[in-house]
Amino acid sequence: MKKDPEQSESGVVNPTFYQELAEDRISIEATEGTPGTNHASTLPQLSITRPVYQQEQLNDAYQYRKPKRMLQRELTDRVRQIDGKTCFSTVFPLVTWLPEYSWSRDLVRDLVSGCTVAVMHIPQGIGYALLANVPPVVGIYMAFFPVLVYFLFGTSRHNSMGTFAVVSIMVGKTVLAYTGTTTEDGEVVERTALQVATAVGFVVGITQLIMCVCRLGVISFLLSDTLVSGFTTGAAIHVVTSQIKDLLGLTLPSVGSMFEIIKTYIEIFRQITDVNWAAIIISAITIVVLVFNNEYLKPKVAKRSVIPIPIELIAVIAGTLLSKYLELQQKYAIKTIGNIPTGLPAPSLPDFSLMPSIIIDSFPVAMVGYTVSVSMALIFAKKENYEIGFNQELFAMGAGNVVGSFFSCFPFAASLSRSSIQYSVGGRTQIASVISCGLLAIVLLWVGPFFEPLPRCVLSGIIVVSLKGLLMQVTQLKGFWRQSPIDGIVWILTFLSVVAFAIDIGLLVGIVLSICCIFFRSLKPYTCLLGNVANTDIYLDTSRYQGLLEYPGVKIFHYCGALNFASRAAFKNTLCETLGINLTEEIKQRKQPDWKPSSEQSLKLLVLDFTSLSSIDPSAMATLGAMVREFQVLHIPIVLAGCNPPVFEIMKRVGRINQTTSLPPLFPTVHDAVLHARSQLDPTGSSSGNGSIISTVTGII
């Protein structure tokens, strides 16, 4: 039944609203050919009848109370929930998926995946070990000992752990800085590169274990996608620069870690006339063959087989054979890998005396290795629908690094390229890593010396081509900038800091910038003035919506975010700017002897919409109380609306402790506050015609 708009229970008559409603109805009738259809019936209708509440009235009516936290009971319940089986499955996650493992279906996939990854481990392990300035065989060790530990404790089923380019070059900086003869307490100490690398591995492992005990697994999320992208792209530039000397056949002096890229290119141009043309030709052939395979052959093979062409291993074997039978080292002075011992390394303690000196260098390595590994693990876990334990990942990597440091290993992490291959060829679990370890054990025991004649320029070509994915991350800058110019600036500054200064400096700059972005964004929360949607209790942003009702003398200020000691000044300034009020000047004018009140004061009552206020602290409460008193001097009362229970409890507690902080009236919703405000401004209940008719019975305008 159609109601008379003038006597509608919904309240105000908005001629435009009803005119548009009628026009829409006519349009629908003309389209559908069904006269008499009521357009209003196409929208669900809502009718609410309730009293106008203040917050205290609502609390009393429904017996509000703050939940009491029984710490002792919570601890007791948690202890009771823990049993031996739960502890065992938490420490050894493999027991959760191993019983569900299908040996007939999954083993074949893991066997193919493990063999493929083992083939990739050989050239990458040797090459990345050279990046870390340690003997080449160490890269093979890292694909064996830490990986077995991760198999026992890790939660990711698809990560391929071992050497990683960025971690290797970060370790290489520390190795260069501390290798050689040093004087400590008047004694001359000689340290090898391997001793420094294993000490870094031990410190990184202990750091990750401490982070695990402190439950700091989520700290990796301090490294945003923007930061990680800019950082790893800059680190890839470092890796490429470090390989240029071998690509050109040059021998460069150590240039230190600060401004390394600039200094390296200066040295390269100084010795540009001494390049080894044989090394350049071999490097060029290697790069051309690898690029041709990756860009042309690989996509074609992928359509017919999930197993990719092991082009890196083919290049290594071909380079080794050509170097051996063409005597490249003797005839053309080509640098080769050199001695690769057979057998597994004997366990030995790392150099504990060096550890206090490398703690600062080791912490970024621990963070980067963990962050990259968890990021890859999350990608695969999301695709395969299983969970990743952040703290358990810290434990697995920390234990792997500590154990690996006793077997001549430096810090390990997940490789982006190997992990992608392990997943794409059908790997199901970390059993693929165990199969890979078995094949690499054969290489370590018997096959290692075969690779001794391998030219270093071949490995450099393999490394440079494998970095294409990291280098192409520069294309992500456009996307980051479109999403947010601030994120784009973080990417650029992080990248430039890594390239221009040093890897660890760039990481520090990126973390500081990310934290500053969080801080400054909290200082600029979303604020606006609200207007009422006619005939409803809905309030929307007046700067984004049209046709809203704004009641004479009443302003509704919406604040979204946290209100604390850092944002309190910005809150007050933004409020005054939005309202067009200079509190200091207004109060000063009120104190003038000749001041007379204006009969046309536009603002008579202010509603602060705190429905999106996440938290408030005592400092902000003091500012809010002072601001309330300042507005009272201007005869503008303030009411609050929509405070959530934690905010309400803080306000009450601060008000009780600090008697000078007076608490303004609180209302559960903006609509309650507006009804209260209009009743205060118009006690007779009459309507001015510009607003809504107040219904104190239904609480709906």
C-alpha positions as CSV (number, residue, x, y, z in Angstrom):
1,M,0.0,0.0,0.0
2,K,1.4,3.3,-1.0
3,K,1.9,5.7,1.9
4,D,1.5,9.5,1.9
5,P,5.0,10.9,1.9
6,E,4.0,13.7,4.2
7,Q,2.9,11.3,6.9
8,S,5.5,8.5,6.2
9,E,6.9,6.8,9.2
10,S,10.3,7.1,7.6
11,G,10.4,10.8,8.3
12,V,11.4,13.6,6.1
13,V,10.0,14.5,2.8
14,N,12.7,14.7,0.2
15,P,10.9,15.9,-3.0
16,T,13.9,15.1,-5.2
17,F,14.0,11.6,-3.8
18,Y,10.4,10.8,-4.6
19,Q,10.6,12.5,-8.0
20,E,13.5,10.3,-9.0
21,L,11.6,7.3,-7.5
22,A,8.5,8.0,-9.6
23,E,10.6,8.6,-12.8
24,D,12.4,5.3,-12.2
25,R,9.1,3.5,-11.7
26,I,7.8,5.0,-15.0
27,S,11.0,3.9,-16.8
28,I,10.7,0.4,-15.5
29,E,7.0,0.2,-16.4
30,A,7.8,1.4,-19.9
31,T,10.6,-1.2,-20.3
32,E,8.8,-4.2,-18.8
33,G,5.3,-3.3,-19.9
34,T,3.8,-4.0,-16.5
35,P,1.9,-1.0,-15.4
36,G,1.4,-0.4,-11.7
37,T,4.6,-2.0,-10.7
38,N,6.0,-0.2,-7.6
39,H,9.7,0.5,-7.9
40,A,10.1,0.7,-4.2
41,S,9.2,-3.0,-4.0
42,T,12.3,-3.9,-6.0
43,L,14.5,-2.8,-3.0
44,P,14.4,-4.5,0.4
45,Q,12.8,-2.3,3.1
46,L,14.2,-1.8,6.6
47,S,12.1,-0.5,9.5
48,I,13.6,-0.1,13.0
49,T,11.9,0.9,16.2
50,R,14.1,1.7,19.3
51,P,14.8,4.4,21.8
52,V,17.6,7.0,21.3
53,Y,20.4,5.7,23.5
54,Q,23.4,7.3,25.1
55,Q,26.3,4.9,25.6
56,E,25.8,4.7,29.4
57,Q,22.1,4.0,29.0
58,L,22.8,1.2,26.5
59,N,25.5,-0.3,28.8
60,D,23.1,-0.3,31.8
61,A,20.2,-1.7,29.7
62,Y,22.3,-4.7,28.5
63,Q,24.6,-5.1,31.5
64,Y,27.9,-4.2,29.9
65,R,31.0,-5.5,31.6
66,K,34.6,-5.8,30.6
67,P,35.7,-9.5,30.2
68,K,38.1,-10.5,32.9
69,R,41.2,-12.2,31.7
70,M,42.2,-15.1,33.9
71,L,45.9,-15.5,33.0
72,Q,46.4,-18.4,35.2
73,R,43.4,-20.3,33.8
74,E,44.6,-19.5,30.2
75,L,48.0,-20.8,30.9
76,T,46.6,-23.9,32.5
77,D,44.3,-24.6,29.6
78,R,47.1,-24.2,27.1
79,V,49.3,-26.6,29.1
80,R,46.5,-29.1,29.2
81,Q,46.0,-28.9,25.4
82,I,49.7,-29.8,24.9
83,D,50.4,-33.5,24.6
84,G,53.4,-35.5,23.3
85,K,51.9,-36.1,19.9
86,T,51.2,-32.4,19.4
87,C,54.7,-31.4,20.4
88,F,56.2,-34.1,18.2
89,S,54.2,-33.1,15.1
90,T,55.0,-29.4,15.7
91,V,58.7,-30.0,15.9
92,F,58.7,-32.6,13.1
93,P,56.1,-31.4,10.6
94,L,56.8,-34.2,8.3
95,V,54.8,-36.6,10.5
96,T,51.6,-34.6,9.5
97,W,52.0,-35.2,5.8
98,L,54.0,-38.4,5.6
99,P,51.2,-40.7,6.7
100,E,49.1,-39.2,3.8
101,Y,51.9,-39.7,1.3
102,S,50.9,-41.8,-1.7
103,W,54.0,-43.9,-2.5
104,S,52.5,-45.2,-5.7
105,R,51.4,-41.8,-7.1
106,D,53.7,-39.1,-5.5
107,L,57.0,-41.0,-5.3
108,V,57.5,-40.9,-9.1
109,R,56.8,-37.2,-9.2
110,D,59.2,-36.5,-6.3
111,L,61.8,-38.8,-8.0
112,V,61.7,-36.8,-11.2
113,S,61.7,-33.5,-9.3
114,G,64.6,-34.5,-7.1
115,C,66.7,-35.6,-10.0
116,T,66.0,-32.3,-11.9
117,V,66.8,-30.2,-8.8
118,A,70.0,-32.2,-8.2
119,V,71.2,-31.4,-11.7
120,M,70.5,-27.7,-11.0
121,H,72.3,-27.8,-7.7
122,I,75.7,-28.6,-9.2
123,P,76.3,-25.5,-11.4
124,Q,74.4,-23.2,-9.0
125,G,76.2,-24.6,-6.0
126,I,79.6,-24.2,-7.5
127,G,78.8,-20.7,-8.9
128,Y,77.2,-19.3,-5.8
129,A,80.0,-20.6,-3.7
130,L,82.3,-18.5,-5.7
131,L,80.0,-15.5,-5.1
132,A,80.6,-16.1,-1.4
133,N,84.4,-16.3,-2.0
134,V,84.6,-19.8,-0.6
135,P,85.8,-23.1,-2.3
136,P,83.4,-24.3,-5.0
137,V,82.7,-27.6,-3.3
138,V,81.0,-25.8,-0.4
139,G,78.1,-25.1,-2.6
140,I,77.5,-28.8,-3.0
141,Y,77.9,-29.3,0.8
142,M,75.1,-26.8,1.2
143,A,72.8,-28.8,-1.0
144,F,73.3,-31.8,1.3
145,F,73.7,-31.1,5.1
146,P,71.3,-28.1,5.7
147,V,68.7,-29.6,3.3
148,L,68.5,-32.8,5.3
149,V,67.9,-30.8,8.5
150,Y,65.2,-28.7,6.8
151,F,63.5,-32.0,5.6
152,L,63.1,-32.9,9.3
153,F,61.9,-29.5,10.6
154,G,60.7,-27.4,7.7
155,T,57.0,-26.8,7.0
156,S,57.2,-26.0,3.3
157,R,56.8,-29.0,1.1
158,H,58.1,-27.4,-2.1
159,N,61.0,-25.0,-1.3
160,S,64.3,-26.0,-2.7
161,M,66.8,-25.1,0.0
162,G,70.5,-24.5,-0.5
163,T,72.5,-21.7,-2.1
164,F,70.8,-18.4,-3.0
165,A,72.5,-15.7,-5.0
166,V,71.6,-12.7,-2.7
167,V,72.6,-14.5,0.5
168,S,75.8,-15.7,-1.1
169,I,76.9,-12.2,-2.1
170,M,76.1,-10.8,1.3
171,V,78.2,-13.6,2.9
172,G,80.9,-12.9,0.4
173,K,81.2,-9.3,1.6
174,T,81.8,-10.4,5.2
175,V,84.2,-13.1,4.0
176,L,86.3,-10.5,2.2
177,A,86.3,-8.2,5.1
178,Y,87.6,-10.7,7.7
179,T,89.7,-13.1,5.7
180,G,93.4,-12.9,6.0
181,T,95.8,-11.9,8.8
182,T,94.5,-9.8,11.6
183,T,95.9,-8.7,15.0
184,E,93.8,-9.5,18.1
185,D,95.0,-8.7,21.6
186,G,98.5,-8.4,20.3
187,E,98.4,-11.8,18.6
188,V,98.5,-12.4,14.8
189,V,95.5,-14.4,13.7
190,E,95.2,-16.0,10.2
191,R,91.7,-16.8,9.1
192,T,90.6,-18.6,5.9
193,A,87.6,-17.7,3.9
194,L,85.9,-20.9,4.9
195,Q,86.4,-20.2,8.6
196,V,84.7,-16.8,8.2
197,A,81.8,-18.3,6.2
198,T,81.1,-21.0,8.7
199,A,81.2,-18.5,11.5
200,V,78.6,-16.4,9.7
201,G,76.5,-19.5,9.2
202,F,76.6,-20.3,12.9
203,V,75.7,-16.8,14.0
204,V,72.9,-16.6,11.5
205,G,71.6,-19.9,12.8
206,I,71.7,-18.8,16.4
207,T,70.0,-15.5,15.5
208,Q,67.2,-17.4,13.8
209,L,66.8,-19.8,16.7
210,I,66.6,-16.8,19.1
211,M,63.9,-15.2,16.9
212,C,62.0,-18.5,17.0
213,V,62.2,-18.7,20.8
214,C,60.9,-15.1,21.0
215,R,58.1,-15.9,18.5
216,L,59.3,-13.4,16.0
217,G,58.3,-15.3,12.9
218,V,56.0,-12.6,11.7
219,I,58.8,-10.0,11.8
220,S,59.5,-10.9,8.2
221,F,56.4,-8.9,7.2
222,L,58.3,-5.8,8.1
223,L,60.0,-6.5,4.7
224,S,57.2,-5.4,2.4
225,D,56.9,-6.6,-1.2
226,T,58.1,-3.2,-2.4
227,L,61.2,-3.4,-0.2
228,V,62.0,-7.0,-1.1
229,S,61.6,-6.3,-4.9
230,G,63.9,-3.2,-4.8
231,F,66.4,-4.9,-2.5
232,T,66.8,-8.1,-4.5
233,T,67.0,-6.1,-7.8
234,G,69.8,-4.0,-6.4
235,A,71.5,-7.2,-5.1
236,A,71.2,-8.7,-8.5
237,I,73.2,-5.8,-9.9
238,H,75.9,-6.5,-7.3
239,V,76.0,-10.2,-8.4
240,V,76.3,-9.2,-12.1
241,T,79.0,-6.7,-11.3
242,S,81.0,-9.4,-9.3
243,Q,80.9,-11.7,-12.4
244,I,82.2,-9.2,-14.9
245,K,85.8,-9.8,-14.0
246,D,85.5,-13.5,-14.8
247,L,83.5,-12.8,-17.9
248,L,86.3,-10.6,-19.2
249,G,89.1,-12.7,-17.7
250,L,90.4,-10.0,-15.4
251,T,91.9,-10.1,-11.9
252,L,90.7,-7.2,-9.8
253,P,91.9,-6.1,-6.4
254,S,89.6,-6.0,-3.4
255,V,87.6,-2.7,-3.4
256,G,85.8,-3.1,0.0
257,S,82.0,-3.2,0.5
258,M,81.1,0.5,0.5
259,F,80.6,1.9,-3.0
260,E,81.7,-1.4,-4.3
261,I,79.9,-1.2,-7.7
262,I,81.4,2.2,-8.5
263,K,84.9,1.2,-7.5
264,T,84.6,-2.1,-9.4
265,Y,83.7,-0.5,-12.7
266,I,86.5,2.0,-12.2
267,E,89.0,-0.9,-11.8
268,I,87.5,-2.6,-14.9
269,F,87.9,0.4,-17.1
270,R,91.5,0.8,-15.8
271,Q,92.3,-2.8,-16.9
272,I,90.1,-2.9,-20.0
273,T,93.1,-3.3,-22.2
274,D,94.1,-6.5,-20.3
275,V,91.0,-8.5,-21.0
276,N,91.3,-12.1,-22.0
277,W,89.6,-12.5,-25.4
278,A,89.4,-16.3,-25.1
279,A,87.4,-15.8,-21.9
280,I,85.1,-13.2,-23.5
281,I,84.4,-15.6,-26.4
282,I,83.6,-18.5,-24.1
283,S,81.4,-16.3,-21.9
284,A,79.6,-14.9,-25.0
285,I,78.9,-18.5,-26.4
286,T,77.7,-19.6,-22.9
287,I,75.3,-16.7,-22.5
288,V,74.0,-17.0,-26.1
289,V,73.3,-20.7,-25.7
290,L,71.6,-20.3,-22.4
291,V,69.4,-17.4,-23.6
292,F,68.5,-19.2,-26.8
293,N,67.4,-22.2,-24.7
294,N,65.5,-20.2,-22.1
295,E,63.7,-17.9,-24.6
296,Y,63.1,-20.3,-27.5
297,L,63.7,-24.0,-26.7
298,K,62.4,-24.1,-23.2
299,P,58.8,-22.9,-24.0
300,K,58.6,-25.4,-26.8
301,V,59.8,-28.3,-24.7
302,A,57.5,-27.3,-21.8
303,K,54.5,-28.0,-24.1
304,R,55.6,-31.6,-24.5
305,S,57.4,-32.4,-21.3
306,V,57.3,-31.2,-17.7
307,I,61.1,-32.0,-17.4
308,P,63.1,-29.0,-18.7
309,I,66.3,-29.3,-20.6
310,P,69.2,-29.3,-18.0
311,I,71.0,-26.7,-20.0
312,E,73.1,-25.4,-17.1
313,L,74.5,-28.9,-16.4
314,I,75.1,-29.4,-20.2
315,A,77.0,-26.2,-20.2
316,V,79.1,-27.2,-17.2
317,I,79.9,-30.6,-18.6
318,A,80.7,-29.2,-22.1
319,G,82.8,-26.5,-20.6
320,T,84.7,-29.0,-18.5
321,L,85.4,-31.3,-21.4
322,L,86.5,-28.6,-23.7
323,S,88.7,-27.0,-21.1
324,K,90.3,-30.4,-20.4
325,Y,91.0,-31.6,-23.9
326,L,91.7,-28.2,-25.5
327,E,94.0,-27.2,-22.6
328,L,92.4,-23.8,-22.2
329,Q,94.1,-23.0,-19.0
330,Q,97.6,-23.8,-20.3
331,K,97.2,-22.2,-23.8
332,Y,94.9,-19.3,-23.1
333,A,95.3,-18.6,-19.4
334,I,91.6,-19.3,-18.7
335,K,90.9,-19.4,-15.0
336,T,89.4,-22.7,-13.8
337,I,87.6,-23.9,-10.7
338,G,90.6,-25.7,-9.3
339,N,90.8,-28.3,-6.6
340,I,87.5,-30.0,-5.6
341,P,88.1,-32.6,-2.8
342,T,86.2,-35.9,-2.7
343,G,84.3,-37.2,0.2
344,L,82.2,-35.5,2.9
345,P,83.8,-32.9,5.1
346,A,84.8,-33.9,8.6
347,P,82.7,-32.0,11.3
348,S,84.6,-29.1,12.9
349,L,83.7,-26.2,15.2
350,P,83.4,-22.8,13.7
351,D,85.6,-19.9,14.8
352,F,83.9,-18.6,17.9
353,S,86.4,-15.8,18.5
354,L,85.2,-14.2,15.3
355,M,81.5,-14.2,16.2
356,P,81.3,-10.9,18.2
357,S,82.7,-9.1,15.2
358,I,80.2,-10.4,12.6
359,I,77.0,-10.2,14.6
360,I,75.9,-7.0,12.8
361,D,76.9,-8.4,9.4
362,S,75.0,-11.6,10.1
363,F,71.6,-10.2,11.1
364,P,70.7,-8.9,7.6
365,V,71.7,-12.3,6.2
366,A,69.4,-14.0,8.7
367,M,66.5,-11.6,7.8
368,V,66.9,-11.8,4.1
369,G,67.3,-15.6,4.0
370,Y,64.3,-16.2,6.2
371,T,62.1,-13.6,4.4
372,V,62.8,-14.9,0.9
373,S,62.3,-18.5,2.0
374,V,59.0,-17.8,3.8
375,S,57.8,-15.7,0.8
376,M,58.3,-18.6,-1.5
377,A,56.8,-21.1,1.0
378,L,53.6,-19.0,1.2
379,I,53.2,-19.0,-2.6
380,F,53.4,-22.8,-2.8
381,A,51.3,-23.3,0.4
382,K,48.5,-21.1,-1.0
383,K,48.5,-23.0,-4.3
384,E,48.5,-26.4,-2.6
385,N,46.2,-25.5,0.3
386,Y,48.5,-26.2,3.3
387,E,49.7,-24.1,6.2
388,I,53.2,-22.6,6.9
389,G,54.5,-22.2,10.4
390,F,56.5,-19.0,10.6
391,N,58.2,-19.8,13.9
392,Q,58.8,-23.4,12.8
393,E,60.5,-22.1,9.6
394,L,62.8,-20.0,11.8
395,F,63.6,-23.1,13.8
396,A,64.2,-25.2,10.7
397,M,66.5,-22.7,9.1
398,G,68.3,-21.9,12.3
399,A,68.9,-25.6,13.0
400,G,70.0,-26.1,9.4
401,N,72.5,-23.2,9.6
402,V,73.9,-24.3,13.0
403,V,74.3,-27.9,11.8
404,G,75.7,-26.8,8.4
405,S,78.3,-24.5,10.1
406,F,79.9,-27.7,11.5
407,F,80.2,-29.1,8.0
408,S,81.8,-26.2,6.1
409,C,78.5,-24.5,5.1
410,F,77.6,-20.9,5.0
411,P,73.9,-19.7,5.4
412,F,71.4,-21.3,3.2
413,A,67.9,-20.2,1.9
414,A,65.3,-21.1,-0.7
415,S,66.3,-20.5,-4.3
416,L,63.6,-18.8,-6.4
417,S,64.6,-20.7,-9.6
418,R,65.1,-24.1,-8.1
419,S,61.9,-23.9,-6.1
420,S,59.9,-23.0,-9.1
421,I,61.4,-25.9,-11.1
422,Q,60.9,-28.3,-8.2
423,Y,57.2,-27.4,-8.2
424,S,56.6,-27.2,-11.9
425,V,58.0,-30.7,-12.7
426,G,55.6,-32.2,-10.2
427,G,57.4,-32.3,-6.8
428,R,54.9,-33.0,-4.1
429,T,57.0,-33.0,-0.8
430,Q,60.4,-32.6,0.6
431,I,61.1,-36.2,-0.3
432,A,62.3,-34.7,-3.6
433,S,65.0,-32.9,-1.6
434,V,66.1,-36.2,0.0
435,I,66.4,-37.7,-3.4
436,S,68.4,-34.7,-4.6
437,C,70.7,-35.1,-1.5
438,G,71.3,-38.8,-2.4
439,L,72.4,-37.9,-5.9
440,L,74.6,-35.1,-4.7
441,A,76.2,-37.4,-2.2
442,I,77.4,-39.5,-5.2
443,V,78.9,-36.3,-6.7
444,L,80.7,-35.4,-3.5
445,L,82.1,-38.9,-3.0
446,W,83.3,-39.7,-6.5
447,V,82.4,-37.2,-9.2
448,G,83.7,-33.9,-7.8
449,P,87.2,-33.8,-9.3
450,F,85.7,-34.1,-12.8
451,F,84.7,-30.5,-12.6
452,E,88.1,-29.1,-11.7
453,P,89.0,-28.0,-15.3
454,L,85.7,-26.0,-15.6
455,P,86.3,-22.4,-16.7
456,R,85.1,-19.8,-14.3
457,C,83.8,-17.7,-17.2
458,V,81.3,-20.5,-18.0
459,L,80.0,-20.4,-14.4
460,S,79.8,-16.6,-14.6
461,G,77.7,-16.8,-17.8
462,I,75.4,-19.3,-16.1
463,I,75.0,-17.0,-13.0
464,V,74.3,-13.8,-15.1
465,V,71.6,-15.5,-17.2
466,S,70.0,-17.1,-14.1
467,L,69.6,-13.5,-12.7
468,K,67.2,-12.5,-15.4
469,G,64.2,-13.0,-13.1
470,L,65.6,-10.8,-10.4
471,L,66.8,-8.1,-12.9
472,M,63.4,-8.0,-14.6
473,Q,61.8,-7.0,-11.3
474,V,62.7,-3.5,-12.3
475,T,59.5,-3.6,-14.4
476,Q,57.5,-4.0,-11.1
477,L,58.4,-0.3,-10.3
478,K,55.6,0.9,-12.6
479,G,53.0,-1.2,-10.9
480,F,54.2,-0.2,-7.4
481,W,54.1,3.5,-8.5
482,R,50.5,3.1,-9.8
483,Q,49.4,1.5,-6.6
484,S,51.0,4.2,-4.5
485,P,53.7,6.8,-5.3
486,I,55.0,6.3,-1.7
487,D,55.7,2.6,-2.5
488,G,57.4,3.6,-5.7
489,I,59.7,6.0,-3.8
490,V,60.5,3.2,-1.3
491,W,61.4,0.9,-4.2
492,I,63.6,3.5,-5.9
493,L,65.5,4.6,-2.7
494,T,66.0,1.0,-1.6
495,F,67.4,0.0,-5.0
496,L,69.6,3.1,-5.3
497,S,70.9,2.6,-1.7
498,V,71.8,-1.0,-2.4
499,V,73.5,-0.2,-5.7
500,A,75.3,3.0,-4.7
501,F,76.4,2.1,-1.2
502,A,76.2,-1.5,0.0
503,I,73.8,-4.3,0.3
504,D,73.4,-4.1,4.1
505,I,73.1,-0.3,4.0
506,G,70.4,-0.6,1.3
507,L,68.5,-3.2,3.4
508,L,68.6,-0.8,6.4
509,V,67.4,2.1,4.3
510,G,64.5,0.0,3.0
511,I,63.4,-1.1,6.4
512,V,63.6,2.4,7.8
513,L,61.6,3.8,4.8
514,S,59.0,1.1,5.2
515,I,58.5,1.8,8.9
516,C,58.4,5.5,8.2
517,C,55.7,4.9,5.6
518,I,53.6,3.1,8.2
519,F,54.2,5.9,10.7
520,F,53.4,8.8,8.3
521,R,50.3,7.0,6.9
522,S,49.0,6.7,10.5
523,L,49.5,10.5,10.8
524,K,47.3,11.1,7.8
525,P,44.2,9.0,8.4
526,Y,41.0,9.2,6.4
527,T,38.8,12.1,7.7
528,C,35.7,13.7,6.3
529,L,32.4,15.5,7.1
530,L,29.4,13.2,7.0
531,G,25.9,13.9,5.7
532,N,22.7,11.9,6.1
533,V,21.1,9.8,3.4
534,A,17.5,11.0,3.4
535,N,15.0,8.8,5.2
536,T,17.7,6.5,6.6
537,D,20.2,6.4,9.5
538,I,23.1,6.1,7.0
539,Y,25.8,8.8,7.0
540,L,28.2,9.2,4.1
541,D,31.2,11.4,3.1
542,T,29.9,14.7,1.8
543,S,33.0,15.1,-0.5
544,R,32.2,11.8,-2.3
545,Y,28.4,11.6,-2.3
546,Q,25.8,14.1,-3.5
547,G,22.3,14.7,-2.3
548,L,23.1,14.2,1.4
549,L,21.3,16.2,4.2
550,E,23.4,18.4,6.4
551,Y,21.6,19.7,9.4
552,P,21.9,23.4,10.3
553,G,24.3,24.0,13.2
554,V,25.4,20.3,13.3
555,K,28.7,19.0,11.9
556,I,29.7,15.4,11.9
557,F,33.4,14.7,11.7
558,H,34.5,11.2,10.8
559,Y,38.0,10.0,11.9
560,C,39.5,6.6,10.8
561,G,42.6,5.3,12.4
562,A,44.4,5.4,15.8
563,L,44.5,8.4,18.0
564,N,47.7,8.5,20.0
565,F,50.6,10.8,21.1
566,A,51.9,10.9,17.5
567,S,48.7,11.6,15.7
568,R,46.9,13.8,18.3
569,A,48.3,17.1,16.9
570,A,47.4,16.1,13.3
571,F,43.9,15.1,14.5
572,K,43.3,18.5,16.0
573,N,44.7,20.4,13.1
574,T,42.8,18.4,10.5
575,L,39.5,18.9,12.5
576,C,40.0,22.7,12.7
577,E,40.9,22.9,9.0
578,T,37.9,20.8,8.0
579,L,35.6,23.0,10.1
580,G,37.3,26.2,9.0
581,I,38.0,27.2,12.6
582,N,41.1,28.8,14.1
583,L,40.6,27.9,17.8
584,T,43.4,30.1,19.1
585,E,42.1,33.2,17.2
586,E,38.5,32.5,18.0
587,I,39.2,32.2,21.8
588,K,41.4,35.3,21.7
589,Q,38.6,37.3,20.1
590,R,36.1,36.1,22.7
591,K,38.4,37.5,25.4
592,Q,38.3,41.0,23.8
593,P,36.1,43.5,25.7
594,D,34.3,44.7,22.7
595,W,33.4,41.2,21.4
596,K,29.8,40.5,20.7
597,P,28.3,37.1,19.9
598,S,27.2,36.5,16.4
599,S,23.6,35.5,15.8
600,E,24.5,33.6,12.7
601,Q,27.1,31.2,14.0
602,S,27.1,28.3,11.6
603,L,28.4,25.6,13.9
604,K,26.5,25.0,17.1
605,L,27.3,21.3,18.0
606,L,30.0,19.0,16.8
607,V,29.7,15.2,16.5
608,L,32.9,13.2,16.4
609,D,32.3,9.9,14.7
610,F,34.7,7.4,16.3
611,T,33.2,4.3,14.8
612,S,36.5,3.7,12.9
613,L,38.8,4.7,15.8
614,S,40.9,1.7,16.4
615,S,42.7,2.9,19.6
616,I,43.3,5.9,21.8
617,D,46.0,6.5,24.4
618,P,46.1,8.8,27.5
619,S,48.1,11.5,25.6
620,A,45.4,11.7,23.0
621,M,42.7,11.7,25.7
622,A,44.3,14.7,27.3
623,T,44.4,16.5,23.9
624,L,40.7,15.5,23.3
625,G,39.7,16.8,26.7
626,A,41.5,20.1,26.2
627,M,39.9,20.5,22.7
628,V,36.5,19.9,24.3
629,R,37.1,22.7,26.8
630,E,38.3,25.0,24.0
631,F,35.1,24.4,21.9
632,Q,33.1,25.0,25.1
633,V,34.6,28.4,25.3
634,L,33.1,29.0,21.8
635,H,29.8,27.6,23.1
636,I,30.1,24.6,20.7
637,P,29.5,21.4,22.7
638,I,31.1,18.1,21.4
639,V,29.5,14.7,21.5
640,L,31.2,11.4,20.6
641,A,29.6,8.5,18.6
642,G,30.4,4.9,17.9
643,C,33.4,4.2,20.2
644,N,34.2,0.5,20.3
645,P,34.4,-1.1,23.8
646,P,38.2,-1.0,24.2
647,V,38.3,2.7,23.3
648,F,35.3,3.3,25.6
649,E,37.1,1.5,28.5
650,I,40.2,3.6,28.0
651,M,38.2,6.8,28.0
652,K,36.5,5.9,31.2
653,R,39.7,4.8,32.9
654,V,41.6,7.9,31.9
655,G,38.6,10.0,33.0
656,R,38.6,8.4,36.4
657,I,42.4,8.8,36.9
658,N,42.7,12.3,35.5
659,Q,39.9,14.4,36.9
660,T,40.8,17.3,34.5
661,T,40.0,15.1,31.5
662,S,36.2,15.5,31.2
663,L,34.5,13.0,29.0
664,P,31.9,14.4,26.5
665,P,28.6,12.6,26.0
666,L,28.9,9.3,24.3
667,F,26.4,7.7,21.9
668,P,26.5,4.2,20.4
669,T,25.8,5.4,16.9
670,V,26.1,8.6,14.8
671,H,22.4,8.6,14.4
672,D,21.8,8.7,18.1
673,A,24.2,11.6,18.5
674,V,22.6,13.5,15.6
675,L,19.1,13.1,17.1
676,H,20.5,14.2,20.5
677,A,22.1,17.2,18.8
678,R,19.0,18.3,17.0
679,S,16.9,17.9,20.1
680,Q,19.3,20.2,21.9
681,L,19.3,22.8,19.2
682,D,15.5,22.5,18.7
683,P,13.9,21.5,22.0
684,T,10.4,22.0,20.6
685,G,10.9,19.2,18.1
686,S,9.9,21.4,15.1
687,S,11.7,21.0,11.8
688,S,13.3,23.8,9.9
689,G,12.5,22.3,6.5
690,N,16.1,21.7,5.6
691,G,16.5,18.6,7.7
692,S,14.6,15.6,9.0
693,I,11.6,15.4,11.3
694,I,12.9,13.9,14.6
695,S,11.1,10.8,15.9
696,T,12.3,10.1,19.4
697,V,10.1,7.1,19.6
698,T,11.5,5.2,16.6
699,G,15.0,6.7,16.5
700,I,14.7,6.9,12.7
701,I,14.5,10.1,10.7
